[in-house]
Protein backbone atom coordinates (compact mmCIF):
# COMPACT_ATOMS: atom_id res chain seq x y z
CA UNK A 1 0.00 0.00 0.00
CA UNK A 2 2.95 2.34 0.65
CA UNK A 3 4.25 1.72 -2.86
CA UNK A 4 0.80 2.36 -4.30
CA UNK A 5 0.59 5.61 -2.29
CA UNK A 6 3.66 6.96 -4.12
CA UNK A 7 1.37 7.44 -7.13
CA UNK A 8 -0.64 10.00 -5.17
CA UNK A 9 2.33 12.20 -4.31
CA UNK A 10 2.41 15.75 -5.61
CA UNK A 11 6.08 16.38 -6.29
CA UNK A 12 6.50 18.70 -9.30
CA UNK A 13 9.70 20.21 -7.86
CA UNK A 14 11.70 17.26 -6.50
CA UNK A 15 10.14 14.53 -8.67
CA UNK A 16 10.63 12.30 -5.61
CA UNK A 17 7.39 10.55 -4.66
CA UNK A 18 7.13 9.14 -1.15
CA UNK A 19 4.24 6.96 -0.04
CA UNK A 20 3.44 5.55 3.37
CA UNK A 21 1.01 3.08 4.88
CA UNK A 22 0.15 3.26 8.57
CA UNK A 23 -1.39 0.30 10.39
CA UNK A 24 -3.40 1.34 13.43
CA UNK A 25 -4.05 -0.91 16.42
CA UNK A 26 -7.72 -1.07 15.45
CA UNK A 27 -6.78 -2.72 12.12
CA UNK A 28 -7.35 0.37 9.95
CA UNK A 29 -4.69 1.02 7.32
CA UNK A 30 -4.23 4.63 6.24
CA UNK A 31 -2.00 5.93 3.47
CA UNK A 32 -0.28 9.21 2.76
CA UNK A 33 1.99 10.80 0.18
CA UNK A 34 4.26 13.82 0.11
CA UNK A 35 2.67 17.05 -1.07
CA UNK A 36 4.99 19.80 -2.34
CA UNK A 37 4.27 23.49 -2.78
CA UNK A 38 6.11 26.35 -4.50
CA UNK A 39 6.45 27.85 -1.02
CA UNK A 40 8.57 24.88 0.07
CA UNK A 41 7.81 25.07 3.78
CA UNK A 42 4.08 24.80 2.99
CA UNK A 43 4.47 21.24 1.70
CA UNK A 44 4.49 18.16 3.89
CA UNK A 45 6.17 14.81 3.98
CA UNK A 46 4.22 11.61 3.45
CA UNK A 47 4.89 10.40 6.98
CA UNK A 48 3.51 13.50 8.68
CA UNK A 49 0.55 13.69 6.30
CA UNK A 50 -0.67 10.27 7.43
CA UNK A 51 0.21 10.40 11.11
CA UNK A 52 -1.40 13.80 11.64
CA UNK A 53 -4.48 12.59 9.77
CA UNK A 54 -4.57 9.51 12.02
CA UNK A 55 -4.10 11.61 15.15
CA UNK A 56 -6.93 13.94 14.16
CA UNK A 57 -9.36 11.26 13.00
CA UNK A 58 -8.52 8.32 15.26
CA UNK A 59 -7.68 9.94 18.62
CA UNK A 60 -6.52 7.48 21.23
CA UNK A 61 -5.76 4.72 18.70
CA UNK A 62 -2.12 3.63 18.79
CA UNK A 63 -0.02 3.07 15.70
CA UNK A 64 1.33 -0.39 15.01
CA UNK A 65 3.44 -0.15 11.83
CA UNK A 66 4.59 2.55 9.44
CA UNK A 67 5.82 1.50 5.98
CA UNK A 68 7.72 3.95 3.75
CA UNK A 69 8.50 3.64 0.01
CA UNK A 70 9.88 6.08 -2.57
CA UNK A 71 9.68 6.36 -6.36
CA UNK A 72 11.82 8.54 -8.63
CA UNK A 73 13.15 8.48 -12.17
CA UNK A 74 10.68 5.79 -13.25
CA UNK A 75 11.35 3.23 -10.51
CA UNK A 76 11.36 2.62 -6.80
CA UNK A 77 14.56 3.69 -5.09
CA UNK A 78 17.12 0.90 -4.90
CA UNK A 79 17.83 1.20 -1.19
CA UNK A 80 15.31 2.30 1.44
CA UNK A 81 14.91 5.91 2.47
CA UNK A 82 14.36 6.96 6.06
CA UNK A 83 12.14 9.70 7.50
CA UNK A 84 13.53 13.23 7.77
CA UNK A 85 14.22 14.73 11.20
CA UNK A 86 10.84 16.48 11.40
CA UNK A 87 9.03 13.23 10.67
CA UNK A 88 11.19 11.24 13.07
CA UNK A 89 10.26 13.62 15.89
CA UNK A 90 6.56 13.49 14.98
CA UNK A 91 6.59 9.67 14.83
CA UNK A 92 8.40 9.58 18.18
CA UNK A 93 5.70 11.69 19.84
CA UNK A 94 2.94 9.39 18.59
CA UNK A 95 4.96 6.36 19.69
CA UNK A 96 5.26 7.93 23.14
CA UNK A 97 1.55 8.85 23.29
CA UNK A 98 0.62 5.31 22.23
CA UNK A 99 2.81 3.80 24.94
CA UNK A 100 4.45 1.22 22.70
CA UNK A 101 6.90 1.03 19.81
CA UNK A 102 5.83 1.62 16.22
CA UNK A 103 7.48 -0.84 13.85
CA UNK A 104 9.09 1.09 10.99
CA UNK A 105 9.51 -0.68 7.64
CA UNK A 106 11.66 1.05 5.03
CA UNK A 107 11.15 -0.38 1.53
CA UNK A 108 13.61 -0.11 -1.31
CA UNK A 109 13.50 -1.96 -4.61
CA UNK A 110 16.30 -4.31 -3.58
CA UNK A 111 16.29 -4.10 0.21
CA UNK A 112 13.86 -3.73 3.10
CA UNK A 113 14.83 -2.58 6.59
CA UNK A 114 12.62 -3.45 9.56
CA UNK A 115 13.12 -1.39 12.72
CA UNK A 116 11.44 -2.18 16.05
CA UNK A 117 10.92 1.48 16.89
CA UNK A 118 11.60 4.99 15.60
CA UNK A 119 14.14 5.14 18.42
CA UNK A 120 16.41 2.99 16.22
CA UNK A 121 16.77 6.13 14.07
CA UNK A 122 16.87 8.49 17.08
CA UNK A 123 19.01 6.97 19.83
CA UNK A 124 19.23 10.28 21.76
CA UNK A 125 15.62 11.30 21.24
CA UNK A 126 13.77 14.16 22.87
CA UNK A 127 10.29 13.78 24.30
CA UNK A 128 8.89 16.32 26.72
CA UNK A 129 5.64 15.36 28.45
C-alpha positions in Angstrom: 0.0 0.0 0.0 2.9 2.3 0.7 4.3 1.7 -2.9 0.8 2.4 -4.3 0.6 5.6 -2.3 3.7 7.0 -4.1 1.4 7.4 -7.1 -0.6 10.0 -5.2 2.3 12.2 -4.3 2.4 15.8 -5.6 6.1 16.4 -6.3 6.5 18.7 -9.3 9.7 20.2 -7.9 11.7 17.3 -6.5 10.1 14.5 -8.7 10.6 12.3 -5.6 7.4 10.5 -4.7 7.1 9.1 -1.2 4.2 7.0 0.0 3.4 5.6 3.4 1.0 3.1 4.9 0.2 3.3 8.6 -1.4 0.3 10.4 -3.4 1.3 13.4 -4.1 -0.9 16.4 -7.7 -1.1 15.5 -6.8 -2.7 12.1 -7.4 0.4 9.9 -4.7 1.0 7.3 -4.2 4.6 6.2 -2.0 5.9 3.5 -0.3 9.2 2.8 2.0 10.8 0.2 4.3 13.8 0.1 2.7 17.1 -1.1 5.0 19.8 -2.3 4.3 23.5 -2.8 6.1 26.3 -4.5 6.4 27.8 -1.0 8.6 24.9 0.1 7.8 25.1 3.8 4.1 24.8 3.0 4.5 21.2 1.7 4.5 18.2 3.9 6.2 14.8 4.0 4.2 11.6 3.4 4.9 10.4 7.0 3.5 13.5 8.7 0.6 13.7 6.3 -0.7 10.3 7.4 0.2 10.4 11.1 -1.4 13.8 11.6 -4.5 12.6 9.8 -4.6 9.5 12.0 -4.1 11.6 15.2 -6.9 13.9 14.2 -9.4 11.3 13.0 -8.5 8.3 15.3 -7.7 9.9 18.6 -6.5 7.5 21.2 -5.8 4.7 18.7 -2.1 3.6 18.8 0.0 3.1 15.7 1.3 -0.4 15.0 3.4 -0.2 11.8 4.6 2.6 9.4 5.8 1.5 6.0 7.7 4.0 3.7 8.5 3.6 0.0 9.9 6.1 -2.6 9.7 6.4 -6.4 11.8 8.5 -8.6 13.1 8.5 -12.2 10.7 5.8 -13.2 11.3 3.2 -10.5 11.4 2.6 -6.8 14.6 3.7 -5.1 17.1 0.9 -4.9 17.8 1.2 -1.2 15.3 2.3 1.4 14.9 5.9 2.5 14.4 7.0 6.1 12.1 9.7 7.5 13.5 13.2 7.8 14.2 14.7 11.2 10.8 16.5 11.4 9.0 13.2 10.7 11.2 11.2 13.1 10.3 13.6 15.9 6.6 13.5 15.0 6.6 9.7 14.8 8.4 9.6 18.2 5.7 11.7 19.8 2.9 9.4 18.6 5.0 6.4 19.7 5.3 7.9 23.1 1.5 8.9 23.3 0.6 5.3 22.2 2.8 3.8 24.9 4.4 1.2 22.7 6.9 1.0 19.8 5.8 1.6 16.2 7.5 -0.8 13.9 9.1 1.1 11.0 9.5 -0.7 7.6 11.7 1.1 5.0 11.2 -0.4 1.5 13.6 -0.1 -1.3 13.5 -2.0 -4.6 16.3 -4.3 -3.6 16.3 -4.1 0.2 13.9 -3.7 3.1 14.8 -2.6 6.6 12.6 -3.4 9.6 13.1 -1.4 12.7 11.4 -2.2 16.0 10.9 1.5 16.9 11.6 5.0 15.6 14.1 5.1 18.4 16.4 3.0 16.2 16.8 6.1 14.1 16.9 8.5 17.1 19.0 7.0 19.8 19.2 10.3 21.8 15.6 11.3 21.2 13.8 14.2 22.9 10.3 13.8 24.3 8.9 16.3 26.7 5.6 15.4 28.5 
